[in-house]
Structures are given as C-alpha cells and as structure tokens.
C-alpha cells in the first residue's frame, strides 16, 4: 500500500474513532489494514531509520488510536502490544511533534500494570518518566496516587478515584482493580463474620445497587435470606474435617502397651 493510501485510510480511521459513538468493529478492521501497511513500509519493524517526520507522526497516531481502541474493546494483550510499539516513537524519535495523548496513554499503561499487580514493572515504568511529568501531570499522578492508596489499604480512595479520571478509558482498569479489592474484602469478611446484612455488605464492597450485591453473593456462593435481608457465609462447620478419634485412641493405647513391654 502506498504512503498516500495509508494516509487516506488513517484519516478514515480517525474520523470514525472520533465520532461520539464510533463503530469499534469497523475501527478494528481499519487498524488491521493499517498495521499491515505500516509493517510493509517498515514503520513498525524499525529496520530502517525513517526521517520523514510527517509519516512517523502518522504511524504514531495510528498506534495511539489502536491502544485506546484496545481498552474500549477490553483487549488487554492488544493494548500491551500497542504500548510496546509506541515506546519507540515516544523515546527514540525526539524530532516528532508532541503528542497530546502521550501521557494519557502512559498513565493508562501504569494503571494496566497496577491492575495486574505487576508492582515491580509499575515502578520500572515510573523511572522512565521525566520528573516534571511524574510530579505534575494529572494523567501520571492518578495511577501513582492509586498505588499509594492500595499500599495503605485505603480502598475508599481507590473507589473515589473513579470520579476524577483523566480519561474515560481509565475506568476499565479501575474496575478491574475494584473487582480484586472486593474479593479481598469478601475473603476477610467470610473469616470475620458468619453473616452480614446486605446493606452493610454493599457498603463494604462499594456497591451502589442491590442487584450488584446479589450477583456478587451468587459468585461467592453466599446464602442470601430475602426475608432477613442477610448474606450467610460458609462457616467452619461447613468445612469440618472428620477426625477418626476412636482409631487414634486405640492406636495410642497399643503403642503405650508396647512401651510397657519394652520397659
């Protein structure tokens, strides 16, 4: 595919993706065609050093849309591939015009690592960010503060962060984090209590409607009593292990008699 055709297809992709309600399936088709075309032109393999700033910026813009598209379609491996390819454009081509999406996507990548509990990778990625951006850019500060809240166990701050996201795509990874937090809270609650009122369970688990509470209770195999409006957890009696006491006593007596004979 010639460069002019690539530009025309990239413009079509941008127009479709920037619509209020883009056709994500159609965007996916455009991205597949563009990736093949960019590989043919060596813009994704980096076998040749390109000097055409306009074309390099075009390739970068396509990859940035691909990263955002991956989040909207909930495809984490695809997002990670796009971000890996973008690192070259962000780090090796300093002559490119600044990207308005760069730090939003870097922040998204940090949040992605956090949602997978890849803490060492998270801190490695932080070390590659300029100190000024690290300390002042809201898109970077958001995942940094989230990580601090998680380390402190301040889950309420993690939940509250949903209302101040730098971009709508951040919500996808925050929801993954919240699912992990809810399961951790549920595991602790099951050990601490035999039951909880559904309203209290909803508060603990950061649910805002009853149906979400009931769905979560079903996933955890809790027994819900609609009349009492309570969720009952598995008690220790449900997992009681039968110990063959008679057999153990007989064995102990047998060993005791043998010891008497020896003495």
Secondary structure, DSSP 8 states (H G I E B T S, - for coil): --HHHHHHHHHHHHHHHTSTT--HHHHHHHHHHHHHHHHHTTTTT--S----HHHHHHHHHHHHHHHHHHHHTT-HHHHHHHHHHHHHHHHH-TTS---TTHHHHHHHHHHHHHHTT-HHHHHHHHHTS-HHHHHH-HHHHHHHHHHHHHHHT-HHHHHHGGGG-SSTTHHHHHHHHHHHHHHHHHHHHHHH-SEEEHHHHHHHTT--SHHHHHHHHHHTT-EEETTTTEEE---GGGG-----HHHHHHHHHHHHHHHHHH-
